[in-house]
Structure formats: structure tokens, C-alpha cells
Amino acid sequence: MSHQLLILPGDGIGPEIVAEAVKIIDLIIKEGADIQYEYGVLGGSAYEKYGHPYPEETQKQSQSADAVLLGAVGHPKYDQLERSLRPERGLLAIRKDLNLFANLRPAILYSELVNASTLKKEFVDNLDILIVRELTGDIYFGEPRGIHVNENGEEEGINTMRYNVSEIKRIAHVAFQAAQKRNKKLCSVDKANVLETTELWRRIFTEVGQEYPEVELSHMYVDNAAMQLVRAPKQFDVIATGNIFGDILSDLASMLTGSIGMLPSASLNETGKGLYEPSHGSAPDIAGQNKANPLATILSLAMLFRYSLNDEKTAHRIEKAIEKVLAAGYRTGDIMETGKKQVSCIEMGDAVIEAMQGI
Ligand code: NAD
């Protein structure tokens, strides 16, 4: 089956890190995969070319692609622009346009990088958690919202936490299916003791769970989940939660690993189309210096193969190659330790390609 990919290098280090992931796509194509790809612009680069961070051209390309690989967007030079034209708006627009309601953020700590974590080795060594966060609902989008003057003449801020059954069901299916592909444990995080919205969330997760008897479902209140993530993070396999809790917990979980340059992410819609990008930003401080760590982007590409192209074999092969490269002592500046071999962005990409030949 033929697959069409859209590559959006973006701004800052985006083009450098994406170029290393594209080398891998080229290798897979050379080995016979039926994949085509084209480039597009998003964020600041799109503003430069078309005067808008998510122009119509990119919109058309994204809609016809099976999956999108993004570097990162943003640069301080755009901070003075009117809000609707800023690079980050391009990111929000593409997420909304493609209806990317499920955000998957793995927090994986490779044994080789265990010293990067602020937690003790025994708590985080070989950590492998996947956070599934609902991305298009909840208090971030619920109406009514706003700041108004109340009946006492005092200013008041309002946001509304809302989820309907179909929104909960579709994210539950994504979470259960992700758990099926992993260690078959799913923890749904809510605040059902206080918030009715999440009482409904818990009930629907329990109902959907009956369709996945092989997945062990548990429920946890969000305050306890935050505590448990720091106390004993390895108890988790997949965590599923709403937009606001997921925002906070996924940052917490990712920082257990200590290495921002190593964290991929995927945002999926109902048809399995996805936007894949590193969790970090465009790092303008090191852009254009061939210093950036391309591994988060390469790991995002592995997720693209796993979730949008249903090619677990290639996903696994890319991840194994990264493990091999780390075991061989290759490190970019952000994960450098004494005794290891510091390499550039391009050298790291080349090392992964070389490691893939033998897998
Ligand atoms: P950042 O993630 O870009 O950088 C934070 C720090 O981490 C910097 O010191 C940077 O050099 C380092 N870093 C990040 N990625 C790295 C990598 N791959 N290799 C080595 N070091 C890396 O966050 P920031 O500085 O707060 O934001 C910079 C710009 O990125 C802003 O314009 C922001 O809006 C944007 N941003 C974009 C996204 C996105 O595209 N999804 C996400 C976050 C921030």
C-alpha cells in the first residue's frame, strides 16, 4: 500500500533535525517501501513565504497526506507579530484542522541516559510510560468562558470543563488500543470524586474497557497520579487522561527522563492520520549550528510508522538502532557525559542510519 507523507521542517533547529529523520525515510524507500513524501511550510517559515503560519497550500498538503512529520516552530523574531500570525498559531491550526484529538507522549528512559534524570536510578532505569492525552476538548475549549463583571461588580474569570460521551469514547479506544500494543495495562486518570465531568469519564472508560478484556484497566485520581509518577513511575504502562490533566502529567512524566532532546510525540485523529513531532521547541539558541539532538524527531518518525503506517517492524527497528547508537557512546551536546563521544546533529543521524543496516 502506498503512503504519502508531508514533511514540515518548521523553524529554528527544525530543518536540521528533520533532515536526519528524512535520511531514514530515504533508506526505508530504498529498501523497497512504497512511500512518497513532499515538503511544506508551517510556522515562521510559512509566514515568510505566504504571510500566514498555516497557509492554504500547507492545509491542502496536510489533508491529502497519510501522516505529517514536523520539526518545530517558533522564533523570538516573530514575537512582535499580531497573535494570529505567530508561528505557534500554525501549530494550533493544523491540530484543529486535522482534528487531532489524541496526543500520545511516551516517556522512555534509556538505561544509557539514566544519569540525566533527577530521580534515583532504581526508580527510572528502563522507564517506559505512554501518556494518552485528549487534545481537543475539556476546560481549554469548553464554553462559557471569558472574563466578565459579575452581579457584585467584580471581575470574574470563567472556564468550563466539558466532555461528552463520544469524545470520551474515542480517546478511550485510542488508549486501550495503545495498551494492547504494549504491556496491556491502562490507568485512567480523573478527579471523579469532585468533578462530574470526570465521573462520566470514569464510567465511559469502564464501559469501553469491556471491549478490551485483555487490557487491565485501573483508575486513579489526578493528585495521586502526580504523586505516584514521582514515587514509583515504573508502575505505569499507559496513562489516559483529559486535556488539562494530560497537559500537566505529560510534562511531569517526560521530565522523569531528564532529556528534552529524546522525547517524541504523536497527535492522531479518528482515521489514524497523525502529526508527529519532537516534544521540544525550535531551540533558536542552537539553530544552524549542527548541534541539535535529532533523536526525538527520529523517535517521532518511529511513532509515525507504528501508528499511521501500521508498520511496527520499522518502528521497532528505528528504536533499536537508537538504543544501539546510545550504547556505542554517541551523544549530542544536550545528553553529553564524560567518557562518551560527542557528535553533531548530522553525525548522530548518520550513526542511526549505520546502526539500522545491521538490524
Ligand atoms: P525549546 O524546547 O526550544 O528549548 C529549551 C532548551 O532546550 C534550549 O536550551 C534548547 O537549546 C534545548 N533544546 C531543545 N531541543 C533540543 C534538541 N533537540 N537538542 C538539543 N537541545 C535542545 O523551548 P523554548 O526555548 O522555550 O522555545 C523556543 C521556541 O520554540 C519558542 O518560539 C517556542 O514558542 C517554540 N516552541 C515550539 C514548540 C513546537 O513546535 N511544538 C514547542 C515548544 C516551544
Boltz pocket constraint, residues with backbone or C-beta under 6 A from the ligand:
constraints:
  - pocket:
      binder: B
      contacts: [[A, 13], [A, 17], [A, 71], [A, 72], [A, 73], [A, 74], [A, 75], [A, 76], [A, 88], [A, 91], [A, 260], [A, 261], [A, 277], [A, 278], [A, 279], [A, 280], [A, 281], [A, 282], [A, 283], [A, 284], [A, 285], [A, 286], [A, 291], [A, 292], [A, 293], [A, 294], [A, 296], [A, 334]]
      max_distance: 6.0
